[in-house]
Amino acid sequence: MKLRTTVFIAMVLSSAIACSPSESPVSNSSVDASPDTSVAEAPASSLEVTETNYAHAETARNFRNWVNLGADQKLVHMRELPPRGTAAPTVQMNDDTLYSIAIVEAVNGNVAFSIPVVDVYMAVQVVTEGGHGQHYVVEAGDYDLPVETSFAFLIYRTGTEKGLDASRQAQDQIDSSPLNFGAYELPNYDFEEVEAWTSRLTAETQGKAFSYTFPRTSAEVTDRHQWNLENANGWGGSSPEVGVANVYTNSTFLSADECLSTTFDDPKSKYFTSITAYDQDRYLIDGVRNVNSHSWEPNDDGSITVSFNCGDDSPNNIDTNGQDFSFTMRYYGVSQTVVDGNIAPETTVQ
């Protein structure tokens, strides 16, 4: 999940209104919070964004989005599927879960939270101020986990496999009492400069398939430029862990003017697999829904074909409404077969 905006986010029950990256997005998603604009503007003297600190700067921008919605004071629930286009508070949002967000302060180096027993998918990812998804947990229970920064961003993902009402009911069962809301201070980056970095890095990956590694901690970063590319394309993603966490891959940028498809063996993700189309800036496309393993129709041999702009009679067709696109594969509770690279639908498009 990559959170990205510039000034402040007003989340209201209204139609999504497209805007440029320098404007204030308005979402059609219901959010249980009111915007707070007190931290929206960067100070006059701001930190320079560099190759070394870009991940921290991009993370600060994502934290800011949700501070403006009160997530540093309460658990903020998104009650609808993500809005499309630049109205969204999040670039490359998934279309399979509802989000709940909290920004919490560590106590003695740990953050505490809980996952209730519910009958839909629910996971919590703990993202540090450095942009690292240090933990990804799925099982119900109480957690008290170490983090390497003073504050952490908690991402609750609640599955929609049984419908939105069931998802909302599951969200309502989350106990927020363990969450420690501290006095988060926004670093003084020039967020327009951060946006420019993000745009350049995102553009760099559009001509090839792109795989994410998402190192869990700063000590695990072995290629700084690759790490920056991952933050630009999909901030907030998890590190692969068989049967627990997720793998993400992007296709190349594709034309909407031709019928395309990709066929692959069933990835057998523990929870589910999804295929989602995005525009050039990594936003969801208006009027376009994804395909996932909760509802896709397998071929007779058990393999899966996903079609793009091939018509309603084509297997598992995603119509991008004339919009050129790339697609992202997400494997929730990834299988060893996918981790080993034996299934890669983004590389078999024809």
C-alpha positions in Angstrom: 0.0 0.0 0.0 1.5 3.4 -1.0 0.0 6.5 0.6 0.6 9.7 -1.3 -0.8 13.3 -1.4 0.4 16.8 -0.9 -1.7 19.2 1.1 -4.5 17.7 3.2 -7.0 14.9 2.5 -10.7 15.5 3.0 -12.4 12.2 3.0 -16.2 12.6 2.4 -19.1 10.6 1.1 -19.1 12.2 -2.3 -18.0 11.5 -5.9 -14.3 11.2 -6.4 -12.9 14.5 -7.8 -9.7 14.1 -9.8 -6.9 16.5 -9.1 -3.2 17.1 -9.8 -0.6 15.8 -7.4 -0.3 19.4 -6.0 -4.0 19.7 -5.3 -6.0 18.4 -2.3 -7.6 15.0 -3.1 -11.3 14.4 -2.2 -12.4 10.8 -1.7 -15.7 9.1 -2.1 -14.7 6.7 0.7 -16.3 7.1 4.1 -13.7 7.6 6.9 -14.4 7.7 10.6 -12.4 11.0 11.2 -12.4 14.7 10.5 -9.4 16.3 8.8 -6.9 18.3 10.8 -4.9 20.6 8.7 -2.6 21.9 11.3 0.4 19.9 10.0 -0.4 20.3 6.3 2.3 22.9 5.3 6.0 22.2 5.4 8.1 24.7 7.3 9.8 27.5 5.3 13.2 25.9 5.8 12.8 22.3 4.8 15.1 19.2 4.6 16.6 18.4 1.2 15.4 15.1 -0.3 18.3 12.9 -1.3 18.9 9.3 -2.4 19.8 8.5 1.2 16.7 9.9 2.9 14.0 9.5 0.2 12.4 6.5 1.9 12.1 8.5 5.2 10.7 11.5 3.3 8.2 9.4 1.4 7.2 7.7 4.7 6.7 11.1 6.3 4.4 12.2 3.5 2.3 9.0 4.0 2.2 9.5 7.8 1.1 13.1 7.1 -1.9 12.0 5.0 -3.3 10.1 8.0 -2.3 12.6 10.6 -4.6 15.0 8.7 -7.4 12.5 9.2 -6.7 12.1 12.9 -4.9 8.7 12.8 -2.4 9.9 15.3 -5.3 10.3 17.8 -7.6 7.4 17.0 -7.9 4.3 14.8 -9.3 5.6 11.5 -11.5 3.3 9.4 -12.0 3.5 5.7 -15.5 2.1 5.3 -15.6 1.8 1.5 -13.5 0.5 -1.3 -10.8 2.9 -2.5 -11.7 5.9 -4.7 -10.3 6.0 -8.2 -7.8 8.3 -9.6 -5.9 11.1 -7.8 -8.9 11.5 -5.5 -7.4 8.5 -3.6 -5.3 9.1 -0.5 -3.2 6.1 -1.5 -1.3 5.2 -4.6 -1.6 1.5 -5.6 -4.3 0.8 -3.1 -5.6 -2.8 -3.1 -9.2 -3.4 -4.1 -9.8 -6.4 -1.9 -9.8 -5.0 1.6 -10.9 -2.1 3.7 -8.2 -0.2 5.5 -7.9 1.0 9.2 -5.0 3.1 10.1 -3.3 4.2 13.3 0.0 6.1 14.0 1.3 5.0 17.4 4.2 5.8 19.6 6.5 2.9 20.8 6.7 2.2 24.5 10.1 0.8 25.5 10.8 0.1 21.9 7.6 -1.8 21.3 4.1 -1.2 19.8 1.0 -3.0 21.1 -2.2 -3.8 19.2 -4.7 -6.7 18.8 -6.4 -8.6 16.1 -9.9 -9.8 16.9 -11.4 -13.2 16.0 -13.4 -12.5 12.8 -14.7 -14.5 9.9 -13.0 -12.5 7.2 -9.3 -11.9 6.4 -7.7 -9.5 8.7 -4.0 -8.6 9.0 -1.9 -5.9 10.6 1.3 -4.5 9.1 3.6 -2.4 11.3 5.5 0.1 9.2 8.3 2.2 10.7 9.3 5.8 10.1 11.9 4.5 7.7 9.2 2.9 5.5 9.9 -0.7 6.5 7.1 -3.1 7.1 8.9 -4.6 10.1 6.0 -6.9 11.0 3.1 -8.5 9.2 0.7 -10.6 11.3 -2.5 -12.3 10.4 -3.5 -14.6 13.3 -6.0 -13.2 15.9 -4.4 -12.3 19.2 -2.6 -9.6 21.3 0.7 -8.3 20.1 3.6 -6.3 21.6 6.3 -6.1 18.9 9.6 -4.3 18.7 10.1 -1.4 16.2 13.3 0.4 15.2 11.7 3.9 15.2 9.9 6.0 17.8 6.6 5.9 15.9 4.9 3.2 13.7 2.1 3.2 11.2 -0.3 0.3 11.7 -2.2 -0.9 8.7 -5.2 -3.1 9.4 -6.4 -4.8 6.2 -9.9 -6.3 6.5 -11.1 -8.6 3.7 -14.2 -8.0 1.6 -14.7 -11.6 0.6 -18.0 -11.8 2.4 -19.2 -8.3 1.3 -18.7 -4.8 2.7 -21.1 -5.2 5.5 -19.2 -8.2 6.9 -16.0 -6.2 6.5 -17.3 -3.2 8.4 -18.6 -5.4 11.2 -15.2 -7.0 11.5 -13.6 -3.5 11.6 -15.9 -2.6 14.5 -14.5 -5.5 16.5 -11.0 -4.1 16.6 -10.0 -3.1 20.1 -8.1 0.2 19.9 -7.4 0.4 23.6 -3.9 -1.1 23.3 -2.9 1.7 20.9 -0.5 4.3 22.3 -1.2 7.6 20.5 1.8 9.9 21.1 2.8 13.4 19.9 4.0 12.6 16.4 6.0 15.4 14.8 6.1 15.7 11.1 9.6 16.0 9.6 10.0 19.3 7.7 10.4 18.0 4.2 9.3 19.9 1.1 6.5 17.5 0.1 6.4 18.9 -3.5 10.0 17.9 -3.8 9.1 14.4 -2.4 6.4 14.2 -5.0 8.8 15.0 -7.8 11.2 12.3 -6.6 8.3 9.8 -6.4 7.2 10.6 -10.0 10.7 10.2 -11.4 11.3 6.9 -9.6 7.9 5.5 -10.6 8.5 6.4 -14.3 11.8 4.5 -14.2 10.0 1.2 -13.7 7.3 1.4 -16.3 9.2 -0.2 -19.1 9.8 -3.5 -17.3 8.2 -6.0 -14.9 9.0 -4.9 -11.4 9.3 -7.1 -8.3 9.3 -5.8 -4.7 11.5 -7.1 -1.9 10.5 -4.7 0.9 13.3 -5.3 3.5 11.9 -5.4 7.0 14.5 -3.2 8.6 17.1 -0.6 7.7 19.8 -3.1 8.2 18.4 -5.4 5.5 18.7 -2.8 2.7 21.3 -4.0 0.3 20.4 -1.8 -2.7 19.4 1.7 -1.8 18.1 2.6 -5.3 16.0 -0.6 -5.5 14.6 0.3 -2.0 13.7 3.8 -3.2 12.0 2.4 -6.3 9.9 0.1 -4.1 8.8 3.0 -1.9 7.9 5.1 -4.9 5.8 2.4 -6.5 4.2 0.7 -3.5 4.9 2.3 -0.2 3.7 0.1 2.7 4.1 -3.3 1.1 5.1 -6.3 3.1 8.2 -8.5 3.0 7.5 -12.0 1.5 6.9 -14.7 4.1 5.5 -18.0 2.9 2.0 -18.6 4.2 1.9 -15.3 6.1 2.9 -12.1 4.3 2.6 -11.1 0.7 4.5 -10.8 -2.6 3.8 -8.0 -5.1 4.9 -7.7 -8.7 4.0 -5.1 -11.4 3.7 -5.6 -15.1 5.0 -3.3 -17.8 2.8 -0.4 -18.9 0.3 -1.9 -21.4 -1.9 -0.6 -24.2 -5.7 -0.6 -23.8 -6.1 -0.8 -27.5 -5.5 -4.5 -27.8 -6.9 -7.7 -26.2 -4.2 -9.1 -23.9 -4.2 -12.0 -21.5 -1.9 -13.9 -19.2 -2.3 -17.6 -18.1 -0.6 -19.1 -15.1 -0.9 -22.0 -12.7 -3.0 -21.5 -9.5 -0.6 -19.7 -7.1 -2.3 -21.3 -4.2 -1.9 -18.4 -1.9 -3.0 -19.3 1.7 -5.5 -16.4 1.8 -6.1 -15.1 -1.7 -4.5 -13.8 -4.9 -5.5 -10.6 -6.7 -4.8 -8.9 -10.0 -5.5 -5.1 -10.1 -5.0 -2.6 -12.9 -3.5 0.9 -12.4 -3.0 4.0 -14.4 0.4 5.5 -15.3 0.7 7.2 -11.9 -0.2 4.0 -10.0 -3.8 5.0 -9.2 -6.9 2.8 -9.5 -8.8 3.5 -12.7 -12.4 4.9 -12.6 -15.0 2.2 -13.2 -12.5 -0.7 -13.2 -12.6 -3.6 -10.7 -10.0 -6.2 -10.1 -10.1 -10.0 -10.3 -9.2 -12.2 -7.4 -9.2 -15.8 -6.4 -12.4 -15.5 -4.4 -14.3 -15.2 -7.6 -12.1 -16.0 -10.6 -13.1 -18.9 -12.9 -10.3 -21.4 -13.5 -9.6 -23.1 -16.8 -10.5 -26.8 -17.2 -6.9 -27.8 -16.4 -6.9 -25.7 -13.2 -4.8 -22.9 -14.6 -6.0 -19.3 -14.5 -6.4 -16.9 -17.4 -6.9 -13.2 -16.8 -7.9 -11.1 -19.8 -7.5 -7.4 -20.3 -9.9 -5.5 -22.6 -11.0 -8.6 -24.4 -14.8 -8.4 -23.8 -17.2 -9.8 -21.2 -17.1 -13.3 -22.8 -13.3 -13.6 -22.2 -12.1 -15.4 -19.0 -11.8 -13.1 -16.0 -11.7 -10.0 -18.1 -10.6 -6.7 -16.7 -11.8 -3.8 -18.9 -9.7 -0.7 -18.3 -12.2 1.6 -20.1 -9.7 2.7 -22.8 -7.1 3.6 -20.2 -3.5 2.3 -20.7 -2.4 0.4 -17.6 -0.1 -1.9 -15.8 -1.3 -4.5 -13.4 -0.1 -5.6 -10.0 -0.1 -9.2 -8.7 -0.7 -9.6 -5.0 -0.3 -13.0 -3.2 -1.7 -12.8 0.3 0.0 -15.6 2.3 2.3 -16.3 -0.6 3.2 -19.9 -1.6 6.7 -21.2 -1.9 6.1 -21.8 -5.6 5.6 -18.0 -6.2 8.5 -17.1 -3.9 10.7 -19.4 -6.0 9.7 -17.5 -9.2 7.8 -20.4 -10.8 4.6 -18.3 -11.3 5.0 -14.8 -12.8 1.9 -13.7 -14.7 3.4 -10.2 -15.3 6.0 -11.8 -17.6 3.6 -13.9 -19.7 1.3 -11.3 -21.1 0.5 -11.7 -24.8 
